[in-house]
Amino acid sequence: MDYRKSKAPTSTVSRDMSKMWKDTGNVYETVVIVSKRANQISASMKHDLDKKLSEFASFTDNLEETFENREQIEISRYYEKLPKPSLIATKEYEDGDIYWKNPVKKEAVDNL
């Protein structure tokens, strides 16, 4: 799922944890799944932002020359207004858009 098209809220929302952990059977496993997905989204956002801002990179060593670029400021503002990766990941989890597997549980079932 593309983080730019996410319908996640931009502010913090209280969640009913009893509904969230029904799929995994464990609150902590749910938190790990959401946090790993949030890390993936964060890395993707950082990569995209770095790629866009690299166009404006200045390779001069002069500290006195500081340029204000409106396009660079607008790109930064756009990324600041996006929902946080943890909120996007939580929304994806609630919508069932995240796929996960737990190899420890699979091994336990195979040993029975």
All heavy atoms as an XYZ file, in Angstrom:
919
protein
N       0.849     -1.179      0.000
C       0.000      0.000      0.000
C       0.895      1.243      0.000
O       1.895      1.303      0.688
C      -0.895     -0.026      1.234
C      -1.793      1.158      1.338
S      -2.936      0.987      2.708
C      -4.209      2.046      2.131
N       0.498      2.211     -0.765
C       1.264      3.442     -0.888
C       0.929      4.359      0.284
O      -0.243      4.640      0.550
C       0.923      4.124     -2.211
C       1.836      5.282     -2.531
O       2.881      5.414     -1.870
O       1.497      6.063     -3.437
N       1.946      4.821      0.986
C       1.718      5.657      2.161
C       1.137      7.020      1.803
O       0.513      7.665      2.626
C       3.003      5.821      2.978
C       4.139      6.496      2.253
C       4.239      7.872      2.195
C       5.112      5.751      1.612
C       5.271      8.487      1.525
C       6.154      6.356      0.948
C       6.228      7.721      0.903
O       7.258      8.327      0.244
N       1.318      7.464      0.561
C       0.778      8.761      0.154
C      -0.736      8.709     -0.020
O      -1.414      9.722      0.063
C       1.432      9.217     -1.144
C       2.863      9.654     -0.937
C       3.508     10.074     -2.245
N       4.782      9.395     -2.336
C       5.091      8.450     -3.193
N       4.234      8.072     -4.104
N       6.266      7.881     -3.173
N      -1.283      7.527     -0.277
C      -2.717      7.368     -0.502
C      -3.441      6.813      0.728
O      -4.593      6.439      0.644
C      -2.949      6.427     -1.680
C      -2.397      6.952     -2.986
C      -2.589      5.962     -4.090
C      -1.932      6.453     -5.371
N      -2.007      5.455     -6.434
N      -2.773      6.779      1.845
C      -3.339      6.202      3.062
C      -4.466      7.068      3.610
O      -4.428      8.292      3.544
C      -2.246      6.049      4.116
O      -2.811      5.610      5.319
N      -5.450      6.411      4.156
C      -6.573      7.107      4.800
C      -6.366      7.177      6.318
O      -7.304      7.400      7.068
C      -7.884      6.378      4.507
C      -8.196      6.244      3.039
C      -8.655      7.549      2.456
C      -9.148      7.326      1.047
N      -8.585      8.226      0.087
N      -5.138      6.983      6.763
C      -4.838      7.009      8.198
C      -5.015      8.419      8.742
O      -4.730      9.397      8.061
C      -3.416      6.530      8.444
N      -5.462      8.525      9.991
C      -5.616      9.851     10.598
C      -4.245     10.487     10.845
O      -3.248      9.787     11.026
C      -6.330      9.556     11.912
C      -5.995      8.145     12.224
C      -5.855      7.454     10.899
N      -4.192     11.800     10.848
C      -2.927     12.492     11.078
C      -2.669     12.738     12.558
O      -1.575     13.132     12.927
C      -2.900     13.840     10.340
O      -4.025     14.614     10.751
C      -2.926     13.632      8.841
N      -3.661     12.497     13.384
C      -3.475     12.668     14.826
C      -3.688     11.319     15.523
O      -4.206     10.373     14.940
C      -4.445     13.699     15.378
O      -5.764     13.267     15.173
N      -3.310     11.265     16.776
C      -3.402     10.035     17.548
C      -4.861      9.670     17.801
O      -5.687     10.522     18.116
C      -2.679     10.199     18.893
O      -1.346     10.633     18.626
C      -2.642      8.910     19.662
N      -5.156      8.373     17.678
C      -6.507      7.872     17.873
C      -6.443      6.735     18.896
O      -5.551      5.894     18.830
C      -7.087      7.327     16.545
C      -8.460      6.731     16.751
C      -7.129      8.422     15.503
N      -7.378      6.712     19.834
C      -7.442      5.608     20.799
C      -7.955      4.365     20.091
O      -8.892      4.427     19.293
C      -8.370      5.962     21.961
O      -7.866      7.061     22.655
N      -7.345      3.245     20.388
C      -7.731      1.977     19.750
C      -8.206      0.988     20.808
O      -7.731      0.994     21.938
C      -6.535      1.355     19.032
C      -5.775      2.305     18.173
C      -6.228      2.245     16.773
N      -5.348      3.107     15.971
C      -5.710      3.653     14.868
N      -6.898      3.448     14.387
N      -4.885      4.425     14.197
N      -9.119      0.127     20.428
C      -9.571     -0.943     21.304
C      -8.653     -2.145     21.081
O      -8.755     -2.842     20.068
C     -11.020     -1.299     20.993
C     -11.589     -2.324     21.943
O     -10.923     -2.623     22.962
O     -12.698     -2.817     21.686
N      -7.726     -2.358     21.992
C      -6.727     -3.410     21.825
C      -7.345     -4.811     21.838
O      -6.796     -5.730     21.256
C      -5.647     -3.309     22.910
C      -4.696     -2.155     22.697
S      -3.845     -2.206     21.107
C      -2.769     -3.598     21.334
N      -8.491     -4.977     22.491
C      -9.109     -6.304     22.519
C      -9.546     -6.738     21.113
O      -9.562     -7.930     20.811
C     -10.296     -6.330     23.475
O     -11.295     -5.425     23.065
N      -9.858     -5.783     20.248
C     -10.209     -6.116     18.863
C      -8.959     -6.345     18.014
O      -8.961     -7.164     17.102
C     -11.030     -4.986     18.236
C     -12.405     -4.829     18.809
C     -13.138     -3.691     18.132
C     -14.502     -3.474     18.752
N     -15.188     -2.325     18.163
N      -7.885     -5.620     18.345
C      -6.683     -5.687     17.511
C      -5.930     -7.003     17.656
O      -5.320     -7.473     16.714
C      -5.759     -4.515     17.818
C      -6.303     -3.190     17.308
S      -5.139     -1.868     17.432
C      -3.923     -2.352     16.242
N      -5.944     -7.608     18.835
C      -5.129     -8.801     19.005
C      -5.877    -10.095     18.734
O      -5.327    -11.179     18.891
C      -4.469     -8.837     20.385
C      -5.393     -8.922     21.558
C      -5.916     -7.886     22.255
C      -5.897    -10.104     22.167
N      -6.714     -8.344     23.261
C      -6.721     -9.716     23.235
C      -5.741    -11.452     21.924
C      -7.377    -10.626     24.051
C      -6.396    -12.366     22.736
C      -7.200    -11.946     23.785
N      -7.111    -10.014     18.263
C      -7.863    -11.239     17.977
C      -7.237    -12.058     16.850
O      -7.277    -13.281     16.880
C      -9.311    -10.898     17.638
C     -10.112    -10.493     18.853
C     -11.558    -10.277     18.513
C     -12.293     -9.882     19.777
N     -13.695     -9.613     19.543
N      -6.640    -11.402     15.856
C      -6.038    -12.127     14.732
C      -4.807    -12.921     15.157
O      -4.579    -14.027     14.677
C      -5.643    -11.162     13.610
C      -6.859    -10.531     12.962
O      -7.949    -11.111     13.047
O      -6.699     -9.452     12.367
N      -4.003    -12.351     16.044
C      -2.755    -13.002     16.444
C      -2.905    -13.797     17.725
O      -2.145    -14.741     17.948
C      -1.648    -11.948     16.668
O      -2.044    -11.059     17.703
C      -1.361    -11.187     15.398
N      -3.820    -13.413     18.585
C      -3.985    -14.090     19.851
C      -3.044    -13.563     20.927
O      -3.011    -14.097     22.029
N      -2.282    -12.534     20.599
C      -1.302    -12.009     21.536
C      -1.126    -10.514     21.278
O      -0.837    -10.107     20.154
C       0.024    -12.748     21.345
C       1.048    -12.406     22.383
O       0.957    -11.392     23.059
N       2.042    -13.267     22.497
N      -1.262     -9.716     22.332
C      -1.133     -8.263     22.200
C       0.273     -7.895     21.742
O       0.458     -7.049     20.864
C      -1.437     -7.565     23.551
C      -1.161     -6.072     23.462
C      -2.864     -7.812     23.962
N       1.277     -8.544     22.316
C       2.667     -8.192     22.018
C       3.039     -8.553     20.579
O       3.791     -7.834     19.931
C       3.607     -8.872     23.016
C       3.270     -8.488     24.424
C       2.644     -9.383     25.283
C       3.524     -7.201     24.890
C       2.309     -9.014     26.566
C       3.186     -6.824     26.170
C       2.588     -7.737     27.015
O       2.248     -7.360     28.277
N       2.498     -9.653     20.088
C       2.753    -10.026     18.698
C       2.126     -9.007     17.747
O       2.725     -8.637     16.737
C       2.201    -11.422     18.421
C       2.585    -11.967     17.075
C       2.154    -13.407     16.880
O       1.708    -14.049     17.843
O       2.263    -13.878     15.736
N       0.959     -8.514     18.083
C       0.306     -7.479     17.284
C       1.151     -6.211     17.257
O       1.346     -5.601     16.203
C      -1.096     -7.173     17.844
O      -1.873     -8.362     17.843
C      -1.785     -6.100     17.033
N       1.676     -5.819     18.413
C       2.510     -4.623     18.492
C       3.771     -4.800     17.651
O       4.200     -3.879     16.950
C       2.852     -4.294     19.964
C       3.901     -3.205     20.052
C       1.600     -3.890     20.714
N       4.372     -5.986     17.677
C       5.579     -6.246     16.889
C       5.265     -6.172     15.393
O       6.034     -5.589     14.617
C       6.187     -7.619     17.255
C       7.243     -8.030     16.267
C       6.765     -7.574     18.657
N       4.155     -6.723     14.982
C       3.760     -6.694     13.569
C       3.583     -5.252     13.101
O       4.108     -4.852     12.052
C       2.463     -7.507     13.348
C       2.732     -8.995     13.556
C       1.877     -7.246     11.967
C       1.471     -9.828     13.687
N       2.860     -4.466     13.885
C       2.610     -3.070     13.516
C       3.919     -2.276     13.525
O       4.163     -1.460     12.628
C       1.554     -2.439     14.449
C       1.443     -0.947     14.227
C       0.194     -3.097     14.230
N       4.775     -2.525     14.503
C       6.029     -1.762     14.579
C       6.973     -2.109     13.433
O       7.653     -1.225     12.900
C       6.709     -1.977     15.925
O       7.173     -3.303     16.052
N       7.015     -3.376     13.039
C       7.873     -3.746     11.903
C       7.365     -3.125     10.611
O       8.149     -2.663      9.778
C       7.977     -5.263     11.778
C       8.847     -5.869     12.846
C       9.061     -7.338     12.642
C       9.976     -7.873     13.730
N      10.363     -9.254     13.497
N       6.065     -3.090     10.442
C       5.500     -2.451      9.250
C       5.755     -0.946      9.289
O       6.063     -0.336      8.260
C       4.007     -2.744      9.142
C       3.342     -2.101      7.963
C       3.902     -2.579      6.641
N       3.271     -1.866      5.561
C       3.899     -1.421      4.483
N       5.176     -1.670      4.315
N       3.250     -0.756      3.555
N       5.660     -0.329     10.464
C       5.935      1.103     10.595
C       7.393      1.401     10.235
O       7.678      2.418      9.597
C       5.619      1.576     12.008
N       8.310      0.528     10.613
C       9.719      0.705     10.243
C       9.903      0.631      8.733
O      10.686      1.387      8.156
C      10.597     -0.329     10.938
C      10.775     -0.041     12.405
O      10.590      1.074     12.861
N      11.128     -1.072     13.161
N       9.190     -0.286      8.073
C       9.262     -0.387      6.610
C       8.745      0.888      5.957
O       9.353      1.411      5.012
C       8.441     -1.583      6.121
C       9.020     -2.920      6.473
C       8.075     -4.057      6.103
O       6.885     -3.835      5.820
N       8.591     -5.273      6.106
N       7.623      1.389      6.440
C       7.039      2.612      5.879
C       7.972      3.788      6.108
O       8.196      4.611      5.211
C       5.647      2.873      6.489
C       4.665      1.789      6.062
C       5.125      4.250      6.089
C       3.358      1.798      6.819
N       8.539      3.881      7.294
C       9.453      4.972      7.620
C      10.681      4.959      6.719
O      11.109      6.014      6.222
C       9.876      4.864      9.085
O      10.811      5.851      9.409
N      11.240      3.783      6.479
C      12.403      3.672      5.597
C      12.048      4.084      4.173
O      12.830      4.762      3.490
C      12.948      2.257      5.625
N      10.859      3.697      3.723
C      10.406      4.061      2.388
C      10.218      5.576      2.267
O      10.624      6.191      1.276
C       9.101      3.342      2.074
O       8.572      3.765      0.854
N       9.615      6.179      3.284
C       9.399      7.629      3.276
C      10.731      8.373      3.277
O      10.909      9.341      2.544
C       8.580      8.051      4.495
C       7.140      7.621      4.455
S       6.289      7.957      5.998
C       5.689      9.602      5.676
N      11.661      7.900      4.083
C      12.971      8.546      4.156
C      13.710      8.436      2.830
O      14.322      9.393      2.362
C      13.804      7.927      5.274
C      15.155      8.576      5.452
C      15.873      8.010      6.645
C      17.238      8.546      6.899
N      17.794      9.556      6.092
N      13.629      7.275      2.203
C      14.291      7.079      0.906
C      13.701      8.020     -0.143
O      14.443      8.661     -0.900
C      14.153      5.625      0.466
C      14.708      5.349     -0.887
N      16.048      5.366     -1.155
C      14.090      5.087     -2.057
C      16.242      5.114     -2.436
N      15.063      4.937     -3.004
N      12.382      8.108     -0.199
C      11.725      9.000     -1.165
C      12.079     10.460     -0.917
O      12.371     11.207     -1.861
C      10.207      8.828     -1.117
C       9.747      7.501     -1.678
O      10.555      6.807     -2.319
O       8.562      7.160     -1.461
N      12.062     10.870      0.337
C      12.380     12.258      0.671
C      13.838     12.581      0.342
O      14.125     13.627     -0.242
C      12.105     12.534      2.150
C      12.401     13.940      2.651
C      11.556     14.969      1.894
C      12.149     14.041      4.138
N      14.747     11.679      0.677
C      16.161     11.902      0.364
C      16.392     12.001     -1.139
O      17.186     12.818     -1.600
C      17.033     10.785      0.940
C      17.160     10.872      2.445
O      16.843     11.939      3.012
O      17.573      9.857      3.058
N      15.685     11.167     -1.898
C      15.826     11.182     -3.353
C      15.341     12.514     -3.930
O      15.986     13.097     -4.804
C      15.046     10.016     -3.953
C      15.299      9.810     -5.426
C      14.721      8.492     -5.926
C      13.225      8.539     -5.930
N      12.600      7.373     -6.576
N      14.218     13.021     -3.415
C      13.678     14.287     -3.918
C      14.544     15.476     -3.500
O      14.737     16.412     -4.274
C      12.250     14.481     -3.425
C      11.269     13.559     -4.112
C       9.877     13.770     -3.625
C       8.936     12.796     -4.314
N       7.562     12.940     -3.856
N      15.068     15.439     -2.281
C      15.869     16.560     -1.792
C      17.292     16.534     -2.336
O      17.983     17.553     -2.296
C      15.898     16.574     -0.266
C      14.569     16.901      0.414
C      14.731     16.872      1.922
C      14.024     18.238     -0.034
N      17.742     15.397     -2.852
C      19.100     15.330     -3.405
C      19.234     16.205     -4.653
O      20.337     16.621     -5.000
C      19.480     13.891     -3.727
O      18.693     13.399     -4.786
N      18.125     16.496     -5.318
C      18.150     17.382     -6.483
C      18.575     18.801     -6.099
O      19.130     19.524     -6.911
C      16.769     17.430     -7.130
C      16.284     16.099     -7.646
C      14.837     16.151     -8.090
O      14.241     17.255     -8.098
O      14.290     15.095     -8.426
N      18.322     19.162     -4.848
C      18.621     20.513     -4.393
C      19.939     20.594     -3.631
O      20.273     21.634     -3.084
C      17.489     21.021     -3.486
C      16.144     20.957     -4.145
C      15.224     19.986     -3.779
C      15.797     21.855     -5.134
C      13.981     19.922     -4.378
C      14.556     21.802     -5.738
C      13.651     20.833     -5.367
N      20.663     19.494     -3.570
C      21.893     19.451     -2.783
C      22.930     20.417     -3.357
O      23.127     20.519     -4.557
C      22.455     18.037     -2.755
N      23.583     21.107     -2.467
C      24.630     22.043     -2.831
C      25.959     21.443     -2.417
O      26.128     21.010     -1.272
C      24.400     23.373     -2.113
O      25.519     24.191     -2.259
N      26.908     21.406     -3.329
C      28.193     20.782     -3.047
C      29.287     21.807     -2.783
O      30.454     21.517     -2.907
C      28.590     19.862     -4.197
C      27.613     18.744     -4.398
C      26.749     18.737     -5.483
C      27.530     17.713     -3.487
C      25.840     17.721     -5.658
C      26.619     16.679     -3.647
C      25.776     16.683     -4.740
N      28.892     22.998     -2.403
C      29.886     24.020     -2.081
C      30.203     23.965     -0.592
O      29.364     23.576      0.220
C      29.381     25.427     -2.436
O      28.188     25.672     -1.699
C      29.117     25.548     -3.929
N      31.419     24.363     -0.240
C      31.847     24.330      1.152
C      31.681     25.669      1.860
O      32.078     25.808      3.002
C      33.328     23.914      1.239
C      33.520     22.461      0.858
O      32.541     21.704      0.966
O      34.636     22.102      0.453
N      31.117     26.627      1.201
C      30.975     27.947      1.772
C      29.765     27.982      2.706
O      28.627     27.786      2.285
C      30.810     28.988      0.660
C      30.958     30.389      1.177
O      31.019     30.616      2.380
N      31.002     31.334      0.255
N      29.987     28.222      3.972
C      28.906     28.243      4.944
C      28.072     29.511      4.872
O      26.949     29.557      5.368
C      29.478     28.091      6.360
C      30.155     26.761      6.655
C      30.760     26.795      8.057
C      29.174     25.618      6.555
N      28.611     30.552      4.277
C      27.894     31.818      4.208
C      26.816     31.814      3.134
O      25.885     32.596      3.192
C      28.875     32.953      3.957
C      29.839     33.156      5.108
C      30.870     34.225      4.817
O      30.751     34.898      3.767
O      31.775     34.385      5.627
N      26.947     30.940      2.167
C      25.965     30.875      1.090
C      24.852     29.907      1.464
O      25.014     28.707      1.393
C      26.623     30.412     -0.206
C      27.609     31.386     -0.781
C      28.194     30.875     -2.081
O      27.578     29.988     -2.699
O      29.252     31.356     -2.453
N      23.747     30.445      1.880
C      22.588     29.627      2.196
C      21.475     30.041      1.251
O      21.083     31.202      1.213
C      22.146     29.835      3.651
O      23.249     29.576      4.510
C      21.007     28.914      3.997
N      20.992     29.060      0.499
C      19.950     29.350     -0.475
C      18.614     28.857      0.051
O      18.508     27.768      0.596
C      20.258     28.654     -1.811
C      21.534     29.122     -2.423
C      22.676     28.332     -2.369
C      21.609     30.348     -3.047
C      23.849     28.758     -2.937
C      22.783     30.784     -3.615
C      23.918     29.987     -3.562
N      17.591     29.654     -0.147
C      16.244     29.269      0.223
C      15.514     28.888     -1.057
O      15.321     29.711     -1.941
C      15.533     30.430      0.921
C      14.166     30.054      1.420
C      13.526     31.183      2.195
O      14.142     31.677      3.145
O      12.410     31.567      1.813
N      15.147     27.649     -1.141
C      14.489     27.140     -2.328
C      13.042     26.817     -1.977
O      12.778     25.965     -1.132
C      15.221     25.895     -2.833
C      14.754     25.478     -4.186
O      13.650     25.797     -4.600
N      15.589     24.760     -4.887
N      12.100     27.466     -2.638
C      10.670     27.272     -2.354
C      10.227     25.846     -2.632
O       9.423     25.299     -1.885
C       9.818     28.244     -3.185
C      10.054     29.705     -2.887
C       9.809     30.079     -1.461
N       8.410     30.186     -1.119
C       7.971     30.165      0.115
N       8.783     30.014      1.122
N       6.694     30.285      0.380
N      10.735     25.235     -3.689
C      10.348     23.859     -4.007
C      10.781     22.902     -2.906
O      10.036     21.997     -2.528
C      10.961     23.435     -5.339
C      10.412     24.177     -6.524
C      11.123     23.811     -7.812
O      11.786     22.770     -7.855
O      10.996     24.581     -8.772
N      11.977     23.098     -2.393
C      12.490     22.255     -1.325
C      11.642     22.408     -0.061
O      11.326     21.425      0.612
C      13.938     22.628     -1.038
C      14.626     21.735     -0.041
C      16.077     22.134      0.149
O      16.536     23.145     -0.376
N      16.792     21.345      0.909
N      11.247     23.626      0.225
C      10.405     23.872      1.395
C       9.041     23.216      1.230
O       8.500     22.612      2.170
C      10.267     25.394      1.638
C      11.620     25.968      2.057
C       9.206     25.697      2.672
C      11.657     27.477      2.097
N       8.464     23.298      0.042
C       7.159     22.681     -0.209
C       7.224     21.157     -0.092
O       6.311     20.533      0.449
C       6.630     23.082     -1.590
C       6.247     24.542     -1.690
C       5.178     24.946     -0.695
O       4.215     24.190     -0.485
O       5.317     26.038     -0.114
N       8.296     20.555     -0.580
C       8.465     19.097     -0.460
C       8.551     18.714      1.007
O       7.908     17.749      1.453
C       9.704     18.628     -1.238
C       9.466     18.757     -2.738
C      10.052     17.186     -0.890
C      10.691     18.531     -3.588
N       9.309     19.454      1.776
C       9.449     19.166      3.206
C       8.124     19.321      3.938
O       7.778     18.500      4.790
C      10.492     20.089      3.828
O      11.755     19.860      3.265
N       7.372     20.345      3.601
C       6.062     20.548      4.237
C       5.104     19.412      3.895
O       4.308     18.987      4.741
C       5.467     21.880      3.803
C       6.069     23.052      4.509
C       5.341     24.315      4.174
N       5.964     25.449      4.836
C       5.855     26.682      4.448
N       5.130     26.979      3.387
N       6.457     27.646      5.099
N       5.151     18.944      2.663
C       4.280     17.844      2.257
C       4.554     16.608      3.117
O       3.623     15.968      3.615
C       4.488     17.530      0.772
C       3.787     16.277      0.328
C       2.412     16.263      0.117
C       4.490     15.096      0.138
C       1.761     15.115     -0.275
C       3.846     13.933     -0.251
C       2.483     13.948     -0.460
O       1.847     12.806     -0.835
N       5.816     16.275      3.305
C       6.167     15.092      4.085
C       5.878     15.283      5.573
O       5.588     14.316      6.275
C       7.633     14.709      3.868
C       7.805     13.875      2.620
C       8.046     14.470      1.392
C       7.688     12.500      2.663
C       8.179     13.718      0.244
C       7.813     11.735      1.530
C       8.056     12.345      0.318
O       8.172     11.581     -0.806
N       5.938     16.513      6.060
C       5.599     16.766      7.455
C       4.106     16.598      7.715
O       3.704     16.237      8.816
C       6.026     18.180      7.850
C       7.513     18.341      8.010
C       7.925     19.783      8.278
O       7.035     20.656      8.377
O       9.128     20.012      8.388
N       3.272     16.851      6.705
C       1.829     16.753      6.866
C       1.307     15.326      6.739
O       0.164     15.062      7.112
C       1.124     17.637      5.832
C       1.302     19.114      6.102
C       0.614     19.947      5.056
C       0.863     21.426      5.301
N       0.228     22.255      4.270
N       2.114     14.419      6.214
C       1.685     13.023      6.088
C       1.497     12.403      7.469
O       2.156     12.803      8.430
C       2.727     12.220      5.313
C       2.834     12.480      3.822
C       3.999     11.692      3.235
C       1.557     12.117      3.107
N       0.616     11.406      7.578
C       0.471     10.708      8.867
C       1.779     10.009      9.242
O       2.553      9.610      8.379
C      -0.627      9.683      8.605
C      -1.271     10.071      7.341
C      -0.313     10.906      6.578
N       1.990      9.834     10.521
C       3.187      9.156     10.992
C       3.145      7.692     10.573
O       2.068      7.097     10.422
C       3.285      9.268     12.508
C       3.416     10.702     12.975
C       4.013     10.747     14.348
C       4.159     12.144     14.844
N       4.997     13.005     14.072
N       4.312      7.077     10.348
C       4.353      5.677      9.912
C       3.619      4.713     10.851
O       2.993      3.758     10.399
C       5.845      5.358      9.865
C       6.508      6.663      9.642
C       5.658      7.667     10.366
N       3.649      4.974     12.157
C       2.958      4.088     13.089
C       1.442      4.143     12.899
O       0.757      3.125     13.015
C       3.328      4.431     14.530
O       3.018      5.774     14.798
N       0.912      5.327     12.580
C      -0.526      5.446     12.332
C      -0.928      4.769     11.024
O      -1.981      4.135     10.935
C      -0.931      6.919     12.315
C      -0.780      7.666     13.639
C      -1.049      9.149     13.439
C      -1.709      7.090     14.680
N      -0.070      4.889     10.013
C      -0.338      4.227      8.730
C      -0.318      2.719      8.914
O      -1.193      2.000      8.420
C       0.682      4.668      7.670
C       0.553      6.169      7.385
C       0.495      3.868      6.375
C       1.654      6.731      6.509
N       0.680      2.205      9.648
C       0.801      0.767      9.871
C      -0.379      0.227     10.672
O      -0.904     -0.852     10.369
C       2.107      0.457     10.588
N      -0.827      0.971     11.657
C      -1.981      0.547     12.451
C      -3.239      0.491     11.601
O      -4.034     -0.455     11.699
C      -2.197      1.486     13.649
O      -0.988      1.560     14.408
C      -3.319      1.011     14.534
N      -3.418      1.475     10.743
C      -4.583      1.487      9.846
C      -4.528      0.302      8.884
O      -5.540     -0.353      8.636
C      -4.621      2.815      9.075
C      -5.777      2.952      8.123
C      -7.080      3.060      8.851
C      -8.203      3.312      7.858
N      -9.509      3.043      8.429
N      -3.331      0.013      8.344
C      -3.178     -1.138      7.454
C      -3.502     -2.432      8.191
O      -4.140     -3.325      7.638
C      -1.765     -1.191      6.894
C      -1.462     -0.155      5.854
C      -0.040     -0.255      5.320
O       0.716     -1.151      5.749
O       0.314      0.583      4.477
N      -3.084     -2.547      9.440
C      -3.363     -3.749     10.222
C      -4.863     -3.900     10.454
O      -5.412     -4.994     10.298
C      -2.620     -3.703     11.559
C      -2.861     -4.922     12.399
C      -2.150     -6.093     12.168
C      -3.818     -4.923     13.405
C      -2.389     -7.221     12.913
C      -4.062     -6.049     14.158
C      -3.342     -7.196     13.914
O      -3.582     -8.322     14.654
N      -5.518     -2.809     10.812
C      -6.964     -2.861     11.047
C      -7.726     -3.234      9.782
O      -8.738     -3.934      9.846
C      -7.462     -1.520     11.567
C      -7.084     -1.226     12.986
C      -7.550      0.146     13.447
O      -7.883      0.995     12.576
O      -7.580      0.368     14.663
N      -7.253     -2.758      8.627
C      -7.921     -3.051      7.359
C      -7.572     -4.429      6.808
O      -8.142     -4.854      5.810
C      -7.567     -1.984      6.320
C      -8.113     -0.614      6.691
O      -9.003     -0.538      7.564
O      -7.649      0.382      6.110
N      -6.621     -5.111      7.424
C      -6.219     -6.439      6.964
C      -5.294     -6.396      5.768
O      -5.227     -7.363      5.003
N      -4.568     -5.313      5.578
C      -3.674     -5.170      4.431
C      -2.257     -5.666      4.710
O      -1.406     -5.616      3.832
C      -3.596     -3.700      3.994
C      -4.930     -3.197      3.480
O      -5.743     -4.029      3.040
O      -5.156     -1.973      3.518
N      -1.986     -6.123      5.928
C      -0.646     -6.588      6.285
C      -0.645     -8.109      6.313
O      -1.517     -8.737      6.910
C      -0.220     -6.041      7.667
C      -0.121     -4.527      7.636
C       1.120     -6.640      8.092
C       0.226     -3.909      8.974
N       0.362     -8.685      5.662
C       0.548    -10.129      5.699
C       1.714    -10.419      6.630
O       2.754     -9.780      6.549
C       0.851    -10.671      4.297
C       1.302    -12.109      4.316
C       0.379    -13.138      4.477
C       2.645    -12.437      4.194
C       0.788    -14.452      4.516
C       3.062    -13.749      4.226
C       2.128    -14.758      4.387
O       2.536    -16.057      4.436
N       1.551    -11.391      7.520
C       2.637    -11.778      8.414
C       2.562    -13.270      8.654
O       1.533    -13.910      8.457
C       2.569    -11.019      9.739
C       1.473    -11.488     10.646
C       1.552    -12.452     11.601
C       0.118    -11.041     10.667
N       0.341    -12.621     12.214
C      -0.555    -11.763     11.659
C      -0.594    -10.090      9.934
C      -1.905    -11.573     11.952
C      -1.921     -9.907     10.224
C      -2.563    -10.633     11.213
N       3.688    -13.813      9.073
C       3.709    -15.208      9.498
C       4.679    -15.321     10.661
O       5.661    -14.581     10.742
C       4.110    -16.140      8.363
C       5.481    -15.904      7.795
C       5.757    -16.854      6.672
C       7.141    -16.578      6.083
N       7.455    -17.490      5.009
N       4.401    -16.224     11.566
C       5.230    -16.431     12.734
C       5.847    -17.826     12.617
O       5.159    -18.827     12.806
C       4.402    -16.306     14.007
C       5.241    -16.325     15.249
O       6.374    -16.786     15.242
N       4.679    -15.824     16.333
N       7.136    -17.915     12.311
C       7.764    -19.222     12.141
C       7.796    -20.038     13.425
O       7.798    -21.271     13.371
C       9.174    -18.896     11.657
C       9.410    -17.487     12.025
C       8.066    -16.821     12.084
N       7.782    -19.402     14.578
C       7.788    -20.137     15.839
C       6.479    -20.899     16.010
O       6.481    -22.065     16.414
C       8.021    -19.170     17.026
C       7.900    -19.891     18.346
C       9.370    -18.491     16.894
N       5.372    -20.273     15.689
C       4.081    -20.949     15.787
C       3.979    -22.083     14.771
O       3.408    -23.121     15.045
C       2.941    -19.956     15.582
C       2.697    -19.072     16.768
C       1.470    -18.231     16.565
C       1.191    -17.376     17.776
N       0.007    -16.541     17.596
N       4.537    -21.898     13.582
C       4.499    -22.939     12.560
C       5.296    -24.158     13.015
O       4.866    -25.287     12.842
C       5.049    -22.415     11.247
C       4.933    -23.396     10.097
C       5.408    -22.766      8.818
C       5.335    -23.601      7.604
N       5.148    -24.979      7.647
N       6.453    -23.934     13.645
C       7.274    -25.044     14.144
C       6.545    -25.791     15.253
O       6.603    -27.009     15.330
C       8.613    -24.532     14.668
C       9.551    -24.082     13.580
C      10.828    -23.483     14.137
O      11.066    -23.597     15.360
O      11.594    -22.902     13.348
N       5.830    -25.060     16.113
C       5.085    -25.697     17.211
C       3.962    -26.578     16.668
O       3.723    -27.670     17.170
C       4.526    -24.645     18.142
N       3.317    -26.140     15.602
C       2.236    -26.932     14.995
C       2.835    -28.156     14.294
O       2.270    -29.243     14.355
C       1.430    -26.065     13.988
C       0.468    -26.912     13.197
C       0.692    -24.963     14.739
N       3.974    -28.001     13.649
C       4.601    -29.129     12.958
C       5.089    -30.195     13.929
O       5.127    -31.377     13.579
C       5.789    -28.631     12.110
C       5.329    -27.806     10.916
O       4.143    -27.903     10.555
O       6.156    -27.068     10.349
N       5.471    -29.822     15.130
C       5.980    -30.779     16.111
C       4.881    -31.553     16.798
O       5.157    -32.539     17.462
C       6.832    -30.054     17.174
C       8.132    -29.541     16.584
O       8.638    -30.090     15.615
N       8.672    -28.498     17.194
N       3.639    -31.137     16.691
C       2.528    -31.848     17.341
C       2.162    -33.105     16.650
O       2.260    -33.536     15.671
C       1.305    -30.942     17.453
C       1.468    -29.771     18.403
C       0.191    -28.939     18.376
C       1.707    -30.240     19.813
